[in-house]
Amino acid sequence: MALFFAGASFLLSNPMMQKGFALIAVSLFSLCVVIAVISAWNARGRRGAYDTIAGFVEHDAAASFVTDKDGAIMHRNAAAQARFDAHDAPTLAGVLSDIFGNPGAVLFRLQTRAQAGGAAREDVVTRKGHVRLGVHVVGDNSFLWRLEEMGERAPAARPAESFSLPMLTVGRNDAILFMNDAARRLVGERSKSLDRVFCELPVRRGRINDVATADGVVPCLVTEVEASAGRRELILLPGAEIEQDTHGTGWSFIEELPVPLLKIAHSGEVQLSNRQARQLLGIQSSNGLLMSNLMEGLGRSISEWLREAAAGRGLQHSEFLRVIREDKEVFVQVTLKRITDGGEPALIAVLNDATELKTLEAQFVQSQKMQAIGQLAGGVAHDFNNLLTAISGHCDLLLLRHDQGDTDYADLVQINQNANRAAALVGQLLAFSRKQTLRPETLDLRDTLSDLTHLLNRLVGERVTLTLIHDPVLRSIRADKRQLEQVLMNLVVNARDAMPDGGEIRIETSSKTFDTPMDRDRAVVPPGDYVSVTVVDQGIGIPADKLQKVFEPFYTTKRTGEGTGLGLSTAYGIIKQTGGFIFADSTPGEGTTFTLLLPVNDEAPMPQAVPKAEAARAEETEAADGVVLLVEDEAPVRAFASRALKMRGFTVLEADSAEEALKVLEEAELRVDVFVTDVVMPGMDGPTWVREALKERPDVRVVFVSGYAEESFGDHQKRITNSVFLPKPFSLTELTETVQRQMMIDPRAA
């Protein structure tokens, strides 16, 4: 403190400092004067504004308040003083506490909307009747509130009051929030809950329900419409009105109803439809149309279904039908009610939009179907791959004993080629079910497409132009190059077939970044960086109702014999197993676009354990004199593998089960260099017996073979050192080279 006063004394004793402080003091004084003048002017302006507003609302019949942003009352008119004379609360929430159970929430909601749009209004149903509360912004931080109490009657402007049919607004816990005049006349009172109106709960929409009225029980057809804030609107069609004759004007009411309705003759002809029904069905007029022209998917004749309903049979159940329209897929739930019109039987059809429900059901069924096909593909592939391994393997053995000039050589080549085609077909099934074995590597799509361009140009032919457009800065991805090339070839071939008269196929690559999840086509793309590949054609396009099925196996838009329906399902499986996404967009007559989204991979490429060139040189110089224990339960596969390894110079010990293999290894003096074992076998499986054997022989290398995907037991393999995986079907060369490479691994380096 002493230092502060000493410093101040020094500054004030300096003449230059004295002039500086004088200037600062004058400036501060001037600023204070300006602020005071502005504040006084603003205060005067605010008082003038409040006076103007107060004079404007003073004689308003509705209670009006002016509040600040915190709800403090700054002015109230005469109607407000008279209505709330017993309330001297300083805030509007306190004044309205006897009207609203939670006035703070209502006021906050309205004030927030008013700040965004300048004004807001809401009709609220209370225990004492209906209240309309409105608010206007009248200044920077001021609000004008206006309260109208409507009593038992709802606001006259409410559309429901103009309906000629009874209507109820129902909230939570079956509380009736509103009844229009027709409903009050039907019931005879203003009911508070549904159990006072309906003889049995829950209310069955689209069905006949018994309604308790002043004159007794009246059957009514009930339709339901979802409203806002969890409410629902119930519309009652009393039996007398349903049964009425159409010669008068009795049927004009259906045009106003917010529920799709059709009046149908027993022959199936649509006699009347309201606006909601025409919008749902996608038609301008129903004149001259039959129900079979509008809907399908019943599983039997719609005309027969209508005849039975007109005769009084089968009215207890609703039917789900698909609307026949080209712009989009729509499903409806149809409930029929039998009536008599001019002495003739007729039907009233109540339609409910069931598109969302059927979409969810279709997704569930689709997932079950895909799971079943995946399981079937996996099981079939395992057995099929064993057969193909034996066929192609023994064919390889025969080819070793025949020259190209032999008469049997061409036949053997045909057998070998067709076995490979069968293996490719099994691979497509596994790709769809996402159970194939992938060999992922770090790829630059620009290089991959450049390498593939020559083949793609041969595929598209002369009448189709192939254009590649690359992002100059494209990050790498991690995928199986061979499988990704298959996806691109499938997409390009489909694009070519969609342009029989020629055109352009454009392949574009670009970088995409999603900061938030992207929902599309029943899939959610997580946030992150992706490489996008689009294949765009100018072909005939795919209709909207078929576009969502193009990734299903064996589904094709081509004629019989032109396609198997596995191309896009294979592409879908490969992309999903890679961790990416595939989407399709199409406009009939303009073309189709397929979009691939593949996650970016910034990891450095993994080095090869044994470079291929070194492995090849080693195979030429090293003698194949090791001992192999071959464990395979399929006798044809075991016979082929044993002969192939023996021809290469290996000593082969055979076992048809894991248990027999362990018995062979009980001989302590027996030296074994490599285990070649099937993964899935009866009894003990491959990884289990190998782990048991490695306890006594830790230096033995392992080759797992299987017709299943490597991922199905990948975790087991990772825990087994010096092990590799060889998928079936494998050739003679692939088997011997894999075993030879395992022989060259130093077990002490693992």
matplotlib code that plots the C-alpha trace (Angstrom):
import matplotlib.pyplot as plt

x = [0.0, 2.9, 4.4, 1.1, 0.8, 4.5, 4.0, 0.9, 2.6, 5.5, 3.1, 1.0, 4.2, 5.2, 3.7, 3.4, 1.5, -0.8, -1.9, -2.5, -4.7, -6.6, -7.4, -8.4, -10.8, -12.4, -12.9, -14.4, -16.8, -17.9, -18.5, -20.6, -22.7, -23.3, -24.3, -26.7, -28.4, -28.7, -30.1, -32.6, -33.7, -34.1, -36.0, -38.2, -38.7, -39.5, -42.0, -43.6, -43.8, -45.3, -47.8, -48.8, -49.2, -51.1, -53.5, -54.0, -54.9, -56.6, -60.1, -59.4, -62.0, -59.3, -56.9, -53.6, -50.2, -46.9, -43.9, -40.1, -38.1, -38.1, -41.9, -42.2, -45.4, -44.9, -48.5, -51.9, -55.1, -58.5, -59.7, -56.7, -57.2, -60.8, -60.2, -57.2, -58.0, -57.2, -53.6, -51.0, -48.2, -45.4, -44.9, -47.2, -46.5, -47.8, -51.0, -51.8, -51.0, -54.8, -55.4, -52.3, -50.8, -47.4, -47.6, -43.8, -43.5, -46.3, -45.0, -41.4, -42.5, -44.5, -41.9, -39.2, -41.4, -42.2, -38.5, -37.9, -41.0, -42.2, -45.4, -46.9, -50.3, -51.5, -54.9, -54.6, -57.2, -57.5, -59.8, -62.0, -62.2, -60.3, -57.8, -56.1, -52.8, -51.0, -47.8, -46.2, -42.7, -43.1, -39.5, -36.0, -36.9, -40.7, -43.7, -47.4, -49.5, -53.2, -55.4, -58.8, -60.9, -63.1, -65.1, -66.4, -66.5, -63.3, -62.1, -64.6, -61.8, -60.9, -61.4, -63.0, -66.0, -66.9, -66.9, -70.4, -69.1, -68.3, -64.6, -62.6, -59.2, -57.5, -54.3, -52.3, -54.0, -57.1, -58.1, -60.5, -59.1, -61.7, -65.1, -66.7, -70.4, -71.3, -69.6, -71.2, -74.6, -74.0, -72.7, -75.0, -72.3, -68.8, -66.9, -63.5, -62.2, -62.7, -64.2, -67.2, -67.7, -66.8, -68.3, -65.1, -61.4, -59.0, -60.7, -60.3, -59.6, -61.1, -63.6, -67.1, -67.1, -70.1, -70.5, -72.5, -75.0, -77.9, -80.2, -78.4, -75.5, -74.8, -72.4, -69.9, -67.1, -64.0, -61.1, -58.0, -55.6, -52.3, -52.1, -49.3, -47.7, -48.7, -52.4, -54.8, -58.1, -60.9, -63.7, -66.9, -69.2, -72.5, -74.2, -77.2, -75.0, -73.1, -76.3, -77.9, -78.9, -76.8, -79.7, -79.6, -76.6, -75.7, -72.4, -71.0, -69.4, -66.7, -64.9, -64.1, -62.8, -59.1, -59.3, -59.0, -62.4, -63.7, -67.3, -67.2, -69.8, -70.0, -68.7, -65.4, -66.1, -65.1, -68.2, -66.9, -63.6, -62.6, -59.6, -57.4, -58.0, -57.1, -53.9, -52.9, -53.7, -52.0, -55.1, -57.0, -60.4, -61.8, -64.5, -64.7, -61.8, -61.9, -60.2, -58.0, -56.8, -55.7, -54.2, -52.5, -50.8, -53.8, -52.6, -56.0, -58.5, -59.4, -62.9, -63.5, -62.4, -64.9, -67.7, -67.2, -67.1, -70.3, -71.9, -70.9, -67.9, -64.3, -65.0, -63.2, -59.7, -57.9, -55.8, -52.5, -52.3, -49.7, -50.9, -50.3, -48.5, -45.2, -43.8, -43.2, -44.1, -47.1, -48.9, -52.3, -54.2, -57.8, -60.7, -64.1, -67.6, -70.7, -73.6, -76.8, -77.2, -80.5, -81.2, -77.9, -75.0, -72.0, -68.7, -67.0, -63.2, -61.2, -57.6, -54.6, -51.2, -49.1, -46.0, -43.8, -45.1, -44.5, -41.1, -40.1, -41.5, -39.7, -36.5, -37.0, -37.9, -35.0, -32.5, -33.8, -33.7, -30.1, -29.0, -30.6, -29.0, -25.6, -25.8, -26.8, -24.0, -21.4, -22.5, -22.9, -19.5, -17.7, -18.9, -18.7, -15.1, -14.1, -15.5, -13.9, -10.5, -10.6, -11.8, -9.3, -6.5, -6.7, -7.1, -3.8, -2.2, -3.4, -2.2, 1.3, 1.3, 0.0, 1.5, -0.4, -0.3, -2.1, -5.7, -6.9, -5.1, -7.9, -10.5, -8.5, -8.2, -11.9, -12.5, -10.0, -11.6, -15.1, -14.0, -12.5, -15.8, -17.7, -15.2, -15.9, -19.6, -19.2, -17.0, -19.8, -22.1, -19.5, -19.0, -22.7, -22.8, -19.6, -17.9, -15.2, -11.5, -10.2, -6.5, -6.6, -3.8, -3.2, -4.4, -4.5, -7.6, -6.1, -3.5, -6.0, -8.3, -5.4, -4.4, -8.0, -8.7, -7.5, -9.8, -12.7, -12.4, -12.5, -15.6, -17.7, -17.0, -16.8, -20.2, -19.6, -17.1, -15.4, -14.3, -12.2, -12.2, -9.9, -9.6, -6.0, -5.5, -6.9, -6.0, -5.4, -7.8, -7.4, -9.1, -8.6, -7.5, -8.8, -12.2, -12.5, -11.7, -14.5, -16.9, -15.9, -16.2, -19.7, -20.8, -19.3, -20.8, -24.3, -23.9, -22.9, -25.9, -28.2, -27.1, -27.9, -27.5, -24.2, -23.3, -20.8, -19.9, -18.2, -16.1, -15.3, -13.2, -13.4, -12.8, -15.7, -15.8, -18.9, -18.9, -22.2, -23.7, -25.4, -28.7, -29.5, -31.2, -31.6, -27.8, -26.0, -22.6, -20.5, -18.6, -15.1, -13.1, -14.1, -13.0, -16.0, -16.2, -19.2, -20.1, -22.6, -24.3, -26.8, -28.9, -32.6, -32.6, -34.2, -37.8, -38.2, -40.0, -37.2, -34.3, -34.5, -34.2, -31.1, -28.7, -30.8, -29.2, -30.7, -32.8, -32.2, -34.0, -32.4, -34.2, -33.7, -30.3, -28.7, -27.7, -27.6, -28.6, -25.5, -23.4, -24.7, -25.3, -21.6, -20.5, -22.7, -21.1, -17.5, -18.0, -19.7, -17.0, -14.4, -16.1, -17.7, -21.1, -22.8, -25.8, -27.8, -29.7, -31.6, -34.1, -35.9, -34.9, -32.0, -29.5, -28.2, -25.5, -23.8, -21.8, -19.1, -17.9, -14.7, -13.1, -9.7, -6.7, -3.7, -1.6, 1.7, 1.6, 2.4, 5.7, 5.5, 7.0, 8.7, 8.9, 7.6, 10.8, 12.9, 10.4, 10.5, 14.4, 14.3, 12.0, 14.3, 17.4, 16.0, 15.2, 11.7, 12.7, 10.6, 8.0, 4.3, 1.5, -1.7, -5.0, -8.1, -11.4, -12.4, -10.7, -10.5, -9.0, -6.5, -5.5, -4.8, -2.9, -0.8, 0.2, 0.9, 3.2, 5.0, 5.6, 7.3, 9.6, 8.0, 7.5, 3.7, 2.0, -1.8, -4.6, -8.4, -9.2, -7.7, -7.7, -5.7, -3.2, -2.6, -2.0, 0.5, 2.4, 2.6, 5.8, 8.4, 11.1, 9.0, 10.1, 7.4, 8.1, 4.7, 1.1, -1.4, -4.8, -8.4, -10.2, -13.6, -13.7, -16.0, -14.9, -12.0, -11.4, -8.1, -7.1, -7.9, -5.7, -2.9, -2.7, -2.6, 0.2, 2.3, 2.6, 5.1, 6.3, 6.4, 8.7, 6.3, 4.8, 1.1, -1.0, -4.7, -7.0, -10.8, -13.7, -15.0, -13.7, -10.5, -12.5, -14.6, -11.6, -9.3, -9.0, -7.9, -5.3, -3.8, -3.0, -1.1, 2.4, 3.9, 0.5, -1.0, -4.4, -5.0, -8.6, -10.2, -10.3, -6.5, -4.4, -1.5, 1.0, -0.7, -0.5, 3.1, 4.3, 2.5, 4.1, 7.5, 7.3, 6.4, 9.4, 11.7, 10.4, 12.8, 10.5, 12.9, 12.2, 8.5]
y = [0.0, 2.4, 1.6, 2.5, 5.9, 6.6, 5.8, 7.9, 10.9, 10.6, 10.5, 13.5, 15.6, 15.2, 18.0, 15.8, 13.2, 15.9, 16.9, 13.3, 12.6, 15.8, 14.7, 11.2, 12.8, 15.0, 12.1, 9.9, 12.7, 13.2, 9.5, 9.3, 12.3, 10.6, 7.3, 9.1, 10.9, 7.7, 5.8, 8.6, 8.7, 4.9, 4.9, 7.6, 5.6, 2.5, 4.3, 5.8, 2.3, 0.8, 3.7, 3.0, -0.7, -0.2, 2.2, -0.2, -3.2, -1.4, -1.9, -5.4, -7.9, -10.5, -10.4, -8.9, -8.6, -6.9, -8.7, -8.6, -11.6, -13.1, -13.1, -10.1, -8.2, -4.6, -3.8, -5.5, -4.2, -3.8, -7.3, -8.9, -6.9, -7.9, -11.6, -12.0, -9.4, -11.9, -12.5, -10.0, -12.2, -10.3, -12.8, -14.1, -17.7, -16.9, -15.3, -18.3, -20.9, -21.6, -22.2, -24.3, -27.1, -26.1, -22.6, -22.1, -24.8, -23.4, -19.8, -20.9, -22.8, -20.0, -17.3, -19.4, -19.7, -16.0, -15.0, -17.1, -16.0, -12.8, -14.3, -17.6, -19.0, -22.2, -23.7, -25.5, -27.9, -27.5, -28.9, -25.8, -25.7, -24.5, -21.6, -19.8, -18.1, -15.8, -13.8, -11.1, -9.6, -5.8, -4.8, -6.0, -7.7, -7.2, -9.5, -8.9, -11.8, -12.2, -14.8, -16.0, -18.4, -20.4, -22.3, -25.8, -24.9, -25.4, -22.5, -21.8, -21.9, -25.5, -27.6, -30.5, -28.5, -28.3, -32.1, -33.6, -36.8, -37.2, -36.6, -37.1, -35.9, -38.4, -37.8, -40.0, -42.5, -42.4, -38.9, -37.2, -33.7, -32.5, -33.5, -31.7, -30.9, -34.1, -36.2, -34.4, -34.8, -38.5, -39.3, -36.8, -35.2, -33.9, -37.1, -37.0, -40.5, -43.2, -45.7, -43.3, -43.5, -47.0, -50.1, -52.1, -51.0, -50.8, -49.2, -51.3, -49.0, -49.9, -52.1, -51.7, -50.6, -50.2, -46.6, -45.7, -42.9, -41.3, -43.4, -46.7, -48.6, -47.6, -49.5, -47.2, -47.8, -46.1, -44.7, -43.2, -40.4, -39.7, -36.0, -34.0, -34.3, -37.9, -37.2, -39.1, -38.3, -40.8, -40.4, -42.3, -43.4, -44.4, -47.4, -45.4, -43.2, -46.2, -48.0, -44.9, -44.8, -42.9, -41.5, -38.4, -36.4, -38.7, -39.8, -36.3, -36.4, -38.9, -36.3, -34.2, -37.1, -37.2, -41.0, -42.8, -44.3, -46.2, -47.3, -50.5, -52.5, -56.2, -56.6, -54.9, -51.5, -48.5, -46.3, -43.5, -42.4, -39.4, -37.1, -38.9, -42.3, -40.8, -39.3, -42.6, -44.6, -42.0, -41.5, -38.5, -40.2, -43.6, -43.6, -46.9, -48.5, -51.9, -52.7, -55.2, -52.2, -50.4, -53.1, -56.5, -59.1, -60.7, -64.2, -64.9, -63.1, -59.7, -59.9, -63.2, -61.6, -58.8, -61.1, -63.1, -59.9, -58.6, -61.9, -61.3, -63.7, -62.8, -59.3, -60.0, -59.6, -56.8, -57.5, -55.9, -55.1, -53.4, -50.4, -50.5, -47.3, -46.6, -43.7, -45.4, -48.5, -48.1, -50.7, -50.3, -52.1, -52.6, -53.1, -53.9, -53.1, -54.5, -52.1, -52.1, -49.5, -49.3, -52.9, -54.1, -55.2, -52.9, -52.4, -49.6, -49.9, -48.1, -47.7, -47.2, -46.5, -49.5, -48.7, -48.1, -51.3, -53.4, -51.9, -52.9, -56.3, -56.6, -55.6, -58.3, -60.9, -59.9, -60.1, -63.6, -64.6, -63.3, -65.1, -68.3, -68.0, -67.2, -70.3, -72.4, -70.9, -71.6, -75.2, -75.9, -74.2, -76.4, -79.6, -78.3, -77.1, -80.5, -82.0, -79.4, -79.9, -83.6, -83.0, -80.3, -81.9, -85.3, -83.4, -81.7, -85.1, -86.4, -83.3, -83.9, -87.3, -85.9, -83.6, -81.1, -83.4, -86.2, -86.8, -86.7, -83.4, -81.2, -83.1, -82.7, -79.0, -78.7, -80.6, -78.3, -75.1, -76.2, -77.1, -73.6, -72.1, -74.1, -72.8, -69.2, -69.8, -71.0, -68.0, -65.8, -67.4, -67.0, -63.4, -62.6, -64.3, -62.4, -65.7, -65.7, -65.4, -61.9, -61.0, -57.3, -55.0, -51.3, -50.0, -46.7, -46.9, -44.8, -47.5, -50.3, -48.7, -48.0, -51.6, -52.7, -50.2, -52.5, -55.3, -53.0, -51.5, -55.0, -55.8, -52.7, -53.1, -50.5, -48.8, -47.9, -45.2, -45.8, -42.6, -42.4, -39.3, -39.3, -37.1, -35.8, -36.2, -39.7, -41.5, -45.2, -48.0, -51.5, -54.2, -57.4, -56.2, -59.2, -59.0, -55.3, -55.7, -58.2, -55.7, -53.0, -55.5, -56.5, -52.9, -52.1, -55.1, -54.3, -50.7, -52.0, -54.3, -51.3, -49.4, -51.7, -48.8, -47.6, -44.6, -43.6, -45.3, -42.9, -44.1, -41.3, -41.4, -38.8, -38.2, -37.9, -36.9, -37.3, -35.4, -37.0, -40.4, -40.6, -42.6, -44.1, -47.1, -48.9, -48.4, -45.9, -44.7, -43.8, -40.5, -40.6, -40.3, -42.4, -42.9, -42.8, -44.7, -44.0, -46.0, -44.0, -45.1, -43.6, -46.7, -47.6, -47.3, -49.4, -48.8, -47.7, -50.8, -53.0, -50.8, -51.9, -55.6, -55.5, -56.7, -59.8, -63.1, -64.5, -61.4, -59.9, -57.5, -59.3, -61.9, -65.6, -66.8, -63.3, -63.2, -65.3, -62.5, -63.0, -60.1, -57.3, -59.6, -60.6, -57.0, -56.2, -59.0, -58.0, -54.4, -55.1, -57.6, -55.0, -52.6, -50.3, -49.4, -49.7, -47.6, -47.5, -44.5, -44.8, -42.8, -44.8, -43.6, -41.6, -44.0, -45.6, -44.7, -47.1, -45.6, -47.4, -45.9, -47.5, -46.4, -44.6, -46.5, -44.5, -47.4, -48.2, -51.3, -54.5, -56.1, -59.6, -62.2, -63.9, -61.9, -63.9, -63.6, -64.9, -67.7, -68.7, -68.8, -70.8, -73.3, -73.9, -74.4, -76.1, -79.8, -80.9, -83.5, -82.7, -84.8, -83.7, -85.0, -84.7, -84.7, -84.7, -86.5, -86.4, -89.4, -88.0, -84.8, -86.6, -89.0, -86.1, -84.0, -87.0, -87.8, -84.2, -83.8, -87.1, -86.1, -83.0, -85.1, -84.8, -87.8, -87.9, -89.4, -89.6, -89.4, -89.2, -87.5, -85.4, -88.2, -90.5, -87.7, -87.3, -91.1, -90.9, -88.2, -90.3, -91.9, -89.6, -90.3, -89.4, -86.1, -83.9, -80.6, -79.4, -80.2, -79.9, -80.2, -79.5, -77.0, -78.6, -82.3, -84.7, -84.8, -82.6, -79.7, -78.7, -75.8, -77.8, -80.8, -78.6, -76.6, -79.9, -81.3, -78.1, -78.5, -81.3, -80.1, -76.3, -76.0, -77.6, -75.3, -75.5, -75.2, -75.0, -75.9, -75.4, -74.8, -72.2, -68.6, -67.9, -65.4, -68.2, -69.4, -66.4, -65.8, -69.4, -69.2, -65.9, -67.8, -70.5, -69.4, -70.3, -71.1, -70.1, -70.6, -72.2, -72.0, -74.8, -75.6, -75.4, -76.7, -79.0, -76.1, -74.0, -76.8, -77.8, -74.2, -73.3, -76.3, -75.5, -71.9, -73.1, -75.5, -72.5, -70.6, -70.6, -71.4, -69.7, -66.4, -66.4]
z = [0.0, 0.8, -2.5, -4.2, -2.6, -3.3, -6.9, -7.1, -5.5, -8.0, -11.0, -9.8, -9.1, -12.8, -14.9, -18.0, -16.0, -14.6, -18.1, -19.1, -16.1, -16.8, -20.4, -19.2, -16.6, -19.2, -21.6, -18.9, -17.9, -21.5, -22.0, -18.9, -20.1, -23.5, -21.8, -19.5, -22.4, -24.4, -21.4, -20.7, -24.3, -24.4, -21.1, -22.5, -25.7, -23.7, -21.6, -24.7, -26.2, -23.0, -22.9, -26.5, -26.0, -22.7, -24.4, -27.2, -25.1, -22.2, -23.5, -25.0, -23.7, -23.3, -20.4, -21.6, -19.9, -20.8, -19.3, -19.6, -20.8, -17.3, -17.0, -14.6, -15.2, -16.3, -17.3, -17.2, -18.8, -17.2, -18.2, -16.6, -13.4, -13.2, -14.1, -11.7, -9.1, -6.3, -7.7, -6.9, -8.1, -9.7, -12.6, -15.3, -14.2, -10.7, -12.1, -14.3, -11.7, -11.1, -14.9, -15.9, -13.9, -15.0, -16.4, -16.6, -19.3, -21.4, -21.2, -21.9, -25.0, -26.4, -25.6, -27.3, -30.5, -30.4, -30.2, -33.3, -35.3, -33.7, -32.4, -31.2, -30.2, -28.6, -27.7, -24.4, -22.9, -19.2, -16.5, -16.7, -20.5, -23.5, -23.3, -26.1, -25.1, -27.5, -27.3, -29.4, -29.2, -28.6, -27.9, -27.4, -24.1, -23.9, -24.6, -25.0, -23.7, -24.5, -22.8, -24.1, -22.2, -24.5, -21.9, -22.8, -26.4, -28.4, -30.6, -33.4, -36.0, -35.1, -38.2, -36.3, -35.4, -39.1, -39.4, -39.7, -38.1, -34.4, -33.6, -30.4, -29.6, -27.2, -25.2, -22.9, -20.6, -22.8, -21.6, -24.0, -24.6, -27.1, -28.5, -31.4, -31.5, -33.4, -30.8, -27.8, -29.4, -30.1, -26.5, -24.8, -22.6, -22.5, -21.5, -19.9, -20.7, -23.4, -20.9, -20.6, -24.4, -25.5, -24.0, -24.4, -24.5, -26.2, -29.2, -32.3, -35.2, -38.5, -36.7, -35.4, -31.7, -29.4, -28.1, -25.1, -25.9, -24.2, -26.3, -25.6, -27.3, -30.9, -33.1, -34.8, -37.3, -35.7, -37.7, -36.2, -37.3, -35.6, -34.3, -32.9, -29.4, -29.0, -29.5, -31.8, -33.5, -33.4, -36.0, -35.5, -38.3, -36.6, -38.1, -39.2, -41.3, -42.8, -43.7, -45.3, -48.9, -51.4, -53.4, -51.2, -50.1, -47.3, -48.8, -49.3, -45.9, -46.8, -49.0, -45.8, -43.7, -43.0, -43.4, -46.7, -47.6, -50.6, -51.4, -53.4, -55.2, -54.7, -58.2, -57.2, -58.9, -56.9, -56.7, -54.4, -53.0, -50.9, -51.3, -48.8, -50.5, -54.0, -52.6, -51.0, -54.2, -56.5, -58.7, -59.8, -60.1, -59.2, -61.8, -63.7, -61.8, -60.1, -56.8, -58.8, -60.8, -57.7, -55.4, -55.5, -53.3, -51.6, -52.7, -54.3, -56.5, -55.1, -56.8, -55.0, -51.7, -52.2, -53.1, -50.0, -47.9, -49.6, -48.6, -45.0, -44.8, -43.9, -42.5, -39.2, -40.6, -42.3, -45.3, -46.3, -50.0, -52.3, -54.2, -57.9, -58.6, -60.5, -58.6, -55.3, -53.3, -51.0, -48.8, -47.3, -44.6, -45.9, -43.5, -45.1, -43.7, -45.3, -46.0, -48.0, -50.7, -52.5, -51.6, -53.0, -50.8, -51.0, -49.0, -47.2, -47.3, -44.7, -45.8, -43.5, -44.8, -43.8, -45.9, -42.9, -41.1, -44.2, -44.8, -41.3, -41.8, -45.1, -43.4, -40.8, -43.3, -45.5, -42.7, -41.8, -45.5, -45.8, -42.7, -43.9, -47.3, -45.7, -43.5, -46.5, -48.6, -45.9, -45.5, -49.2, -49.9, -47.4, -48.9, -52.5, -51.9, -50.7, -53.9, -56.1, -54.4, -55.1, -58.8, -59.7, -57.7, -59.4, -62.7, -61.9, -61.3, -64.6, -66.5, -65.2, -67.1, -70.4, -72.9, -75.0, -78.0, -76.2, -77.2, -73.6, -72.8, -74.1, -72.1, -68.9, -69.5, -69.9, -66.6, -64.9, -66.3, -65.4, -61.9, -61.6, -62.9, -60.2, -57.6, -58.8, -58.4, -54.8, -54.2, -55.3, -52.8, -50.1, -51.2, -50.8, -47.4, -46.4, -45.5, -48.2, -47.3, -48.2, -48.7, -47.9, -48.8, -49.0, -52.4, -54.3, -56.4, -59.1, -59.7, -59.4, -62.0, -64.3, -64.2, -64.9, -67.7, -70.5, -69.4, -68.8, -72.3, -73.8, -71.7, -72.8, -76.5, -79.3, -78.9, -75.2, -74.1, -70.7, -69.0, -65.8, -63.6, -60.6, -57.6, -57.8, -54.0, -53.2, -50.0, -49.9, -48.8, -47.5, -49.6, -51.5, -54.9, -56.8, -55.1, -55.6, -59.3, -59.5, -58.0, -60.6, -63.5, -62.3, -62.2, -65.6, -67.2, -65.8, -67.1, -70.5, -70.7, -69.7, -72.8, -75.8, -78.2, -76.7, -74.5, -71.9, -68.7, -66.3, -63.3, -60.8, -57.6, -54.9, -51.2, -48.8, -45.2, -42.9, -39.7, -38.6, -39.3, -42.7, -42.8, -46.2, -47.6, -44.2, -43.6, -41.3, -42.5, -39.5, -39.4, -40.9, -44.1, -47.2, -50.7, -53.1, -56.4, -58.6, -61.7, -63.9, -67.0, -69.4, -69.7, -69.4, -65.6, -62.9, -61.7, -58.1, -57.0, -58.3, -57.2, -53.6, -54.6, -56.9, -54.2, -53.5, -54.7, -57.9, -58.5, -62.0, -64.3, -67.4, -69.5, -68.8, -69.8, -69.7, -66.1, -62.9, -60.5, -58.5, -59.8, -57.6, -54.6, -54.9, -55.1, -52.1, -50.0, -51.0, -50.2, -46.8, -45.8, -46.7, -44.3, -46.9, -48.3, -51.7, -52.8, -56.0, -57.5, -60.8, -62.9, -65.6, -69.0, -67.8, -66.2, -63.0, -60.5, -58.2, -55.4, -53.3, -50.0, -48.8, -45.5, -45.8, -44.5, -43.4, -42.1, -43.8, -46.0, -44.1, -45.3, -46.6, -44.2, -47.2, -50.4, -53.4, -55.4, -52.5, -51.9, -55.5, -55.5, -52.2, -53.7, -56.5, -54.3, -51.2, -51.3, -50.2, -47.8, -44.8, -42.9, -43.2, -41.1, -43.2, -41.3, -43.5, -43.0, -46.7, -48.3, -51.9, -50.7, -48.5, -51.3, -53.7, -51.1, -50.1, -53.7, -54.5, -51.5, -52.1, -55.7, -54.4, -52.2, -48.8, -46.5, -45.7, -42.7, -43.0, -40.5, -41.1, -37.7, -35.0, -32.6, -34.9, -35.5, -31.8, -31.6, -34.4, -32.5, -29.3, -30.8, -29.3, -31.8, -34.7, -36.4, -38.0, -39.7, -40.9, -39.9, -42.8, -41.3, -42.1, -39.8, -39.5, -38.8, -36.8, -33.2, -32.4, -34.8, -36.4, -34.1, -31.0, -31.8, -33.1, -29.9, -28.0, -30.2, -30.1, -26.3, -27.0, -30.4, -30.3, -33.4, -35.9, -38.5, -39.4, -42.6, -42.0, -45.0, -45.1, -47.3, -44.8, -44.6, -42.6, -40.4, -39.0, -37.0, -37.3, -33.6, -33.0, -35.8, -34.3, -31.1, -33.0, -34.0, -37.4, -38.9, -42.3, -44.0, -47.4, -48.6, -50.5, -53.4, -53.9, -56.7, -56.6, -57.0, -54.3, -51.8, -52.4, -52.5, -49.2, -47.4, -48.9, -47.6, -44.2, -44.2, -44.7, -41.7, -38.7, -35.7, -33.4, -35.1, -34.2]

ax = plt.figure().add_subplot(projection="3d")
ax.plot(x, y, z, "-o")
ax.set_aspect("equal")
plt.show()
